[in-house]
Amino acid sequence: MMPQKEVSEAIYQPADPVYGSYEGNQTASARQRYETSYKQEVREGSSGKVYPLPHDRTNMLRFALAVIALGLLLLFGLLFMFVLGGTSGWASFAVACFAILFIAGIGMDKIR
């Protein structure tokens, strides 16, 4: 049977010095250079103001362009089908669809 230790003995045991130590070859001069540059940055502080980044509105602009293109398709569809009618109405609507597709495609590509 193992001898029992008192509770107070277990608390005051020194930690193992090898555990958690860094085994690399750091020199004092490298550590000193790092410390001085850090202290210098803290002492000087930041010279410029910090501004928040501007909001990225590209997705909102692309969505608005798509909604406008769909609205124009609906408008031209009603105009060409009911006002013009017949084969010329269908042909005009097809040309308007391709024109809106072309313009909206270029617009979405250019919005960055």
Summary of the structure (lengths in Angstrom):
residues: 112
radius of gyration: 36.7
end to end distance: 76.6
largest distance: 105.3
contacts: 190
relative contact order: 0.07
helix: 66%
strand: 0%
